[in-house]
Amino acid sequence: MAYDKLKIFEQAKEVIVKHKLFFIEDIVAFLPIAKKTFYEYFPIEGNESNELKGLLETNRIELKVSMRSKWYKSNAPALQMALMKLIATPDELKKLSMQYIESENKNTNHPKKIMICIL
């Protein structure tokens, strides 16, 4: 059965917005085509695929901003700690971590300090 590629593309954009989707696989679940056909119509690096990915990314960003705003206003310590870990500087993360390991590479050609924080 032949499908109208433009119609499928428009449907894909509509379901992304309507259902606040985040992943390509979620789009395919709402369309009347198989995943293989979807990728044949909209190759990974094609313009249509990039447009769909842009809409998915917009949904992700909106959700992240919304969640961080709720975490900021929350009185729940776990949510406030989660937010702090997202926005903290490396020095602040060091102070927040339960374990802090600092290692120094003894290689004289390329000396480096490595910081590992286990939160």
C-alpha positions as CSV (number, residue, x, y, z in Angstrom):
1,M,0.0,0.0,0.0
2,A,1.4,3.4,-1.0
3,Y,1.3,6.2,1.5
4,D,1.3,9.9,0.9
5,K,4.7,11.0,2.3
6,L,3.6,14.6,2.8
7,K,0.5,13.5,4.7
8,I,2.5,11.2,6.9
9,F,5.0,14.1,7.6
10,E,2.2,16.4,8.6
11,Q,0.7,13.7,10.8
12,A,4.1,13.2,12.4
13,K,4.4,16.9,13.2
14,E,0.8,17.0,14.6
15,V,1.3,14.0,17.0
16,I,4.6,15.4,18.3
17,V,2.9,18.6,19.3
18,K,-0.4,17.1,20.5
19,H,1.1,14.3,22.6
20,K,4.3,16.1,23.7
21,L,6.5,13.3,22.3
22,F,10.3,13.0,22.9
23,F,11.4,10.1,20.7
24,I,11.2,9.1,17.0
25,E,9.9,5.7,18.0
26,D,7.0,7.4,19.7
27,I,6.1,9.2,16.5
28,V,6.0,5.9,14.6
29,A,3.6,4.4,17.1
30,F,1.0,7.0,16.2
31,L,1.4,6.7,12.4
32,P,-0.2,4.2,10.0
33,I,3.2,3.0,8.7
34,A,6.0,0.6,9.9
35,K,9.2,1.9,11.4
36,K,11.1,0.8,8.3
37,T,8.8,2.8,6.0
38,F,9.2,5.8,8.3
39,Y,13.0,5.7,8.0
40,E,12.7,5.2,4.2
41,Y,10.5,8.3,3.9
42,F,12.5,10.3,6.4
43,P,16.2,9.4,6.4
44,I,18.1,10.2,9.6
45,E,19.9,13.2,8.2
46,G,17.2,14.4,5.8
47,N,15.5,17.8,6.1
48,E,12.2,16.3,7.2
49,S,13.8,14.2,9.8
50,N,15.8,17.2,11.2
51,E,12.5,19.2,11.4
52,L,10.9,16.3,13.4
53,K,13.9,16.1,15.6
54,G,13.7,19.8,16.2
55,L,10.1,19.5,17.4
56,L,11.1,16.6,19.7
57,E,13.9,18.7,21.1
58,T,11.6,21.6,21.7
59,N,9.3,19.3,23.8
60,R,12.4,18.0,25.8
61,I,13.5,21.6,26.5
62,E,10.0,22.7,27.6
63,L,9.8,19.7,30.0
64,K,13.3,20.3,31.4
65,V,12.5,23.9,32.1
66,S,9.2,23.1,33.7
67,M,10.7,20.4,35.9
68,R,13.6,22.6,37.0
69,S,11.1,25.4,37.9
70,K,9.1,22.9,40.0
71,W,12.2,21.6,41.7
72,Y,13.3,25.2,42.5
73,K,9.9,26.0,44.1
74,S,9.7,22.6,45.9
75,N,10.2,22.1,49.6
76,A,11.4,18.5,48.9
77,P,15.1,18.3,49.8
78,A,15.7,15.5,47.2
79,L,14.4,17.7,44.4
80,Q,16.4,20.7,45.6
81,M,19.5,18.5,45.7
82,A,18.9,17.2,42.2
83,L,18.6,20.7,40.9
84,M,21.7,21.8,42.8
85,K,23.6,18.9,41.2
86,L,22.5,20.1,37.8
87,I,23.6,23.7,38.2
88,A,26.6,23.3,40.5
89,T,30.1,24.2,39.6
90,P,32.7,21.5,39.9
91,D,33.9,22.9,43.3
92,E,30.3,22.9,44.6
93,L,29.8,19.3,43.3
94,K,33.0,18.4,45.2
95,K,31.5,19.8,48.4
96,L,28.1,18.1,47.8
97,S,29.5,14.7,47.0
98,M,29.5,11.8,49.5
99,Q,32.8,10.6,48.1
100,Y,35.5,12.6,46.5
101,I,38.5,11.1,44.8
102,E,41.3,13.1,43.3
103,S,44.0,11.4,41.3
104,E,47.0,12.8,39.7
105,N,48.6,11.3,36.6
106,K,52.3,10.7,37.3
107,N,53.2,10.7,33.6
108,T,55.7,13.6,33.3
109,N,54.8,14.2,29.6
110,H,51.1,14.8,30.3
111,P,50.4,15.5,34.0
112,K,46.7,15.8,34.7
113,K,44.5,15.9,37.8
114,I,41.4,13.9,37.6
115,M,38.4,14.6,39.8
116,I,35.8,11.9,40.4
117,C,32.6,12.7,42.3
118,I,30.3,10.0,43.3
119,L,27.0,11.5,44.2
